[in-house]
Amino acid sequence: MSSETNPEPRPKITAACIPGTQRFLLDRYRTWRRFHRGVRKPGLPLLKSLPRYARCVLVAGCQRSGTTMLTRLLAGSPGFTRLALTVDDELDAALALAGLIDLPPDRRYCFQTTYLNECFGDYAQLSVSQRLIWVLRNPYSVVYSMLHNWDRFALNELYAGCGMPLVDSARLRRTRLPWPFGPSRMEKACFSYHGKVAQILSIRRLLRPEQLLVVDYDKLVAAPDAWLPRILAFADVPYDALYARQVQRGPNRKADRLSRRARRRIERLAWPTYRDCAALAAAPGAG
């Protein structure tokens, strides 16, 4: 593909592409709150329809880590089809992978799957033709974003699935009580980050090496021309230098906006996990 041209835009899958008997489900589960209450229940598989979508690429990692940006970059690349069923393309992916709606199986998709949380063991269902990209980001930026750019429901869901299993304090389990009787938002964010990011240590044992790519988001945005060729080759997408323009270079010095006490809490509860998992990140240009 020539670096002189933009990547070819792909058609989107909209509600009109879904069988009429299934469209009512798009309205019934049009928010994450409804999805968690109606679909995300013990014993119900969240990746029931994964075998339907051969050669799909899943993008996951801790929430607020840049997974949306990378998913949309891949979903808009040649050979892939984008989702536009609801206002949230990750929710679109969740509805399709859970088997509530059927996407055309003759297309190739990139699904964002950060919502799996405690169900990460489901990644063992990936076939040899399917791939998973796991995105890491430094805990200062992620925790800051959880505290200032995320609603209470989302943080509570993540804490219940990934953070609370790590704690043995009765106070930290009283999620319905405000701090100091229950956990603070900072504690929820730090323990959630620790639990979610550490999942990659188990996930890598569920998959073949050629099925998994671990990417450090901060290094990606600092040098997209070095990292994107490796990522796109993993997804079997021709590289174009113009992809680098789609990488969002937001402010990375969010640690400076945190109080000294907050930074110490993150360094104690979250940084060791990031350090250990970052060692798994692919090197730019690696084969």
C-alpha positions as CSV (number, residue, x, y, z in Angstrom):
1,M,0.0,0.0,0.0
2,S,1.4,3.4,-0.9
3,S,2.2,5.8,1.9
4,E,0.8,8.5,-0.4
5,T,-2.8,7.4,0.0
6,N,-5.2,7.2,3.0
7,P,-6.2,3.7,4.2
8,E,-9.3,2.7,2.3
9,P,-12.4,3.3,4.4
10,R,-14.6,0.3,5.0
11,P,-18.4,0.1,5.2
12,K,-20.0,-0.1,8.6
13,I,-22.4,-2.6,10.0
14,T,-25.5,-0.7,11.2
15,A,-28.7,-1.8,12.8
16,A,-30.2,-2.2,9.3
17,C,-27.8,-5.1,8.6
18,I,-29.1,-7.1,11.6
19,P,-32.0,-9.6,11.2
20,G,-35.2,-7.9,12.2
21,T,-35.9,-10.5,14.9
22,Q,-32.8,-9.4,16.7
23,R,-33.0,-5.6,16.3
24,F,-35.2,-5.3,19.4
25,L,-32.2,-6.5,21.5
26,L,-30.2,-3.5,20.4
27,D,-32.7,-1.3,22.2
28,R,-33.1,-3.6,25.2
29,Y,-29.3,-3.7,25.8
30,R,-28.4,-0.3,24.5
31,T,-26.4,0.7,27.6
32,W,-23.7,-1.1,29.6
33,R,-25.9,-1.0,32.7
34,R,-28.5,-3.0,30.9
35,F,-26.0,-5.3,29.4
36,H,-24.5,-6.1,32.8
37,R,-27.9,-6.6,34.4
38,G,-29.4,-8.7,31.6
39,V,-26.6,-10.5,29.9
40,R,-23.6,-10.6,32.2
41,K,-24.7,-13.3,34.6
42,P,-22.8,-16.2,36.2
43,G,-22.7,-19.2,33.8
44,L,-23.6,-17.3,30.7
45,P,-20.8,-17.3,28.1
46,L,-19.7,-13.8,26.9
47,L,-17.8,-15.2,23.9
48,K,-20.5,-17.7,22.8
49,S,-20.3,-16.6,19.1
50,L,-16.5,-16.2,18.9
51,P,-16.2,-19.2,16.5
52,R,-18.5,-17.4,14.1
53,Y,-16.0,-14.7,13.3
54,A,-12.9,-16.4,11.8
55,R,-9.7,-14.3,11.7
56,C,-11.1,-11.7,14.0
57,V,-8.8,-9.6,16.2
58,L,-9.7,-8.9,19.8
59,V,-8.3,-5.9,21.6
60,A,-8.2,-5.9,25.4
61,G,-6.4,-4.7,28.5
62,C,-7.3,-2.5,31.4
63,Q,-10.1,0.0,30.8
64,R,-8.8,3.6,30.1
65,S,-5.6,2.3,28.5
66,G,-6.1,3.2,24.8
67,T,-7.9,0.1,23.7
68,T,-10.6,2.1,22.0
69,M,-8.1,4.1,19.8
70,L,-6.3,0.9,18.7
71,T,-9.6,-1.0,18.0
72,R,-10.9,1.8,15.8
73,L,-7.6,2.1,13.9
74,L,-7.6,-1.6,13.1
75,A,-11.4,-1.7,12.4
76,G,-11.0,1.0,9.9
77,S,-8.1,-0.7,8.1
78,P,-8.4,-2.6,4.8
79,G,-10.1,-6.0,5.1
80,F,-12.0,-5.1,8.3
81,T,-15.6,-4.0,8.8
82,R,-16.5,-1.4,11.4
83,L,-19.4,-1.6,13.8
84,A,-22.0,1.1,14.2
85,L,-25.0,-0.6,15.8
86,T,-25.3,1.5,18.9
87,V,-23.4,4.6,20.1
88,D,-20.7,2.3,21.6
89,D,-18.8,0.0,19.3
90,E,-17.4,-2.1,22.2
91,L,-21.0,-2.7,23.3
92,D,-21.7,-3.7,19.7
93,A,-18.9,-6.2,20.0
94,A,-20.3,-7.5,23.4
95,L,-23.7,-8.1,21.9
96,A,-22.3,-9.9,18.9
97,L,-19.9,-12.1,20.8
98,A,-22.5,-13.1,23.4
99,G,-24.7,-14.3,20.5
100,L,-27.5,-11.8,21.0
101,I,-27.1,-10.5,17.4
102,D,-25.5,-12.1,14.4
103,L,-23.1,-10.1,12.3
104,P,-22.4,-11.1,8.7
105,P,-19.9,-13.9,9.0
106,D,-18.2,-13.3,5.7
107,R,-16.6,-10.1,7.1
108,R,-13.5,-9.6,9.2
109,Y,-13.9,-7.7,12.6
110,C,-11.8,-6.1,15.3
111,F,-13.6,-6.5,18.6
112,Q,-12.8,-4.5,21.7
113,T,-13.2,-6.8,24.7
114,T,-12.1,-5.0,27.8
115,Y,-15.5,-5.7,29.3
116,L,-14.7,-9.4,30.0
117,N,-13.1,-8.6,33.3
118,E,-13.3,-11.7,35.5
119,C,-14.3,-13.8,32.5
120,F,-10.8,-13.5,31.0
121,G,-10.5,-17.3,30.9
122,D,-12.9,-17.2,27.9
123,Y,-9.9,-16.1,25.8
124,A,-8.9,-19.8,25.8
125,Q,-11.6,-20.2,23.1
126,L,-9.6,-18.3,20.5
127,S,-9.0,-20.5,17.4
128,V,-5.7,-20.6,15.7
129,S,-6.8,-18.0,13.2
130,Q,-7.9,-15.5,15.8
131,R,-5.7,-13.0,17.6
132,L,-5.6,-11.0,20.8
133,I,-3.8,-7.7,21.3
134,W,-3.4,-6.7,25.0
135,V,-2.7,-3.1,25.7
136,L,-0.8,-1.9,28.8
137,R,-0.6,1.7,30.0
138,N,1.1,3.2,33.0
139,P,-1.0,3.2,36.1
140,Y,-0.7,7.0,36.8
141,S,-2.6,7.8,33.5
142,V,-5.1,4.9,33.9
143,V,-6.0,5.6,37.6
144,Y,-6.2,9.4,36.9
145,S,-8.6,8.7,34.0
146,M,-10.7,6.3,36.1
147,L,-11.0,9.0,38.8
148,H,-11.8,12.0,36.6
149,N,-13.2,10.7,33.3
150,W,-15.2,7.6,34.3
151,D,-18.6,7.3,35.9
152,R,-19.3,5.5,39.2
153,F,-21.1,2.5,37.6
154,A,-18.1,1.6,35.4
155,L,-15.6,1.8,38.2
156,N,-17.8,-0.2,40.5
157,E,-18.2,-3.0,37.9
158,L,-14.5,-3.2,37.3
159,Y,-13.7,-3.2,41.0
160,A,-16.3,-6.0,41.6
161,G,-14.8,-8.1,38.9
162,C,-11.1,-7.5,39.1
163,G,-10.3,-5.5,42.3
164,M,-12.3,-6.9,45.1
165,P,-11.1,-10.5,44.7
166,L,-7.6,-9.2,45.7
167,V,-8.6,-7.7,49.0
168,D,-9.1,-9.3,52.4
169,S,-10.2,-6.3,54.3
170,A,-13.8,-6.1,55.4
171,R,-13.8,-2.4,54.8
172,L,-12.7,-2.8,51.2
173,R,-15.5,-5.2,50.6
174,R,-18.2,-2.8,51.8
175,T,-18.7,-1.3,48.4
176,R,-22.1,0.2,49.2
177,L,-20.7,2.4,52.0
178,P,-18.8,5.6,51.3
179,W,-15.2,6.1,52.5
180,P,-13.9,5.8,55.2
181,F,-16.5,3.0,56.0
182,G,-16.0,1.5,52.5
183,P,-13.3,1.7,49.8
184,S,-12.4,5.1,48.4
185,R,-12.5,5.7,44.6
186,M,-8.7,5.8,44.7
187,E,-8.5,2.3,46.3
188,K,-11.1,1.0,43.9
189,A,-9.1,2.3,40.9
190,C,-5.7,1.0,42.2
191,F,-6.9,-2.5,43.1
192,S,-8.9,-2.7,39.8
193,Y,-5.9,-1.8,37.8
194,H,-3.8,-4.4,39.6
195,G,-6.3,-7.2,39.1
196,K,-7.1,-6.4,35.5
197,V,-3.6,-5.8,34.2
198,A,-2.2,-8.9,36.0
199,Q,-4.6,-11.1,34.0
200,I,-2.2,-11.0,31.1
201,L,0.1,-13.2,33.1
202,S,-2.5,-15.9,33.0
203,I,-3.9,-15.2,29.5
204,R,-0.5,-15.8,27.9
205,R,-0.6,-19.4,29.2
206,L,-4.0,-19.9,27.5
207,L,-2.9,-19.0,24.0
208,R,-0.2,-19.9,21.6
209,P,2.6,-17.3,21.3
210,E,1.6,-16.3,17.8
211,Q,-2.0,-15.5,19.0
212,L,-1.0,-12.8,21.5
213,L,0.7,-9.5,21.2
214,V,1.3,-7.2,24.2
215,V,1.6,-3.5,23.4
216,D,2.8,-0.7,25.7
217,Y,0.4,2.2,24.9
218,D,2.8,4.9,26.1
219,K,5.6,3.6,23.9
220,L,3.1,3.3,21.0
221,V,2.0,7.0,21.2
222,A,5.6,8.1,21.7
223,A,6.9,6.3,18.5
224,P,3.9,5.2,16.4
225,D,6.1,4.8,13.3
226,A,8.2,2.2,15.1
227,W,5.3,0.3,16.8
228,L,2.5,0.3,14.3
229,P,4.2,-1.9,11.6
230,R,4.6,-4.6,14.3
231,I,1.0,-4.3,15.4
232,L,-0.5,-4.2,11.9
233,A,1.7,-7.2,10.7
234,F,0.3,-9.1,13.7
235,A,-3.2,-8.3,12.5
236,D,-2.3,-9.2,8.9
237,V,-2.9,-5.6,7.7
238,P,-0.7,-3.8,5.2
239,Y,1.2,-0.9,6.8
240,D,0.7,2.7,5.7
241,A,2.7,5.5,7.3
242,L,-0.6,7.5,7.5
243,Y,-1.8,5.2,10.2
244,A,0.5,7.1,12.6
245,R,-1.7,10.1,12.3
246,Q,-4.6,8.2,13.9
247,V,-2.6,7.6,17.1
248,Q,-3.8,10.1,19.7
249,R,-1.0,11.8,21.5
250,G,-2.8,13.0,24.6
251,P,-1.1,14.4,27.7
252,N,1.0,11.7,29.3
253,R,2.2,13.6,32.4
254,K,-0.9,12.8,34.4
255,A,1.2,11.8,37.3
256,D,1.9,15.5,37.8
257,R,-1.8,16.2,38.4
258,L,-2.0,13.6,41.2
259,S,-1.3,14.5,44.8
260,R,1.8,13.1,46.4
261,R,-0.4,10.8,48.5
262,A,-2.1,9.5,45.4
263,R,1.2,8.8,43.6
264,R,2.4,6.9,46.6
265,R,-0.7,4.8,46.7
266,I,-0.4,4.0,43.0
267,E,3.3,3.2,43.4
268,R,2.5,0.7,46.1
269,L,-0.6,-0.9,44.7
270,A,-0.4,-0.7,40.9
271,W,3.1,0.1,39.7
272,P,4.7,-3.3,40.5
273,T,2.0,-5.0,38.4
274,Y,2.7,-2.7,35.5
275,R,6.4,-3.2,35.8
276,D,6.1,-7.0,35.7
277,C,3.6,-7.1,32.8
278,A,5.4,-4.5,30.7
279,A,8.3,-7.0,30.4
280,L,5.9,-9.0,28.1
281,A,5.4,-6.1,25.7
282,A,6.6,-6.7,22.1
283,A,9.6,-4.8,20.8
284,P,9.0,-2.4,17.9
285,G,9.9,-4.0,14.6
286,A,10.0,-7.5,16.1
287,G,9.2,-10.3,13.7
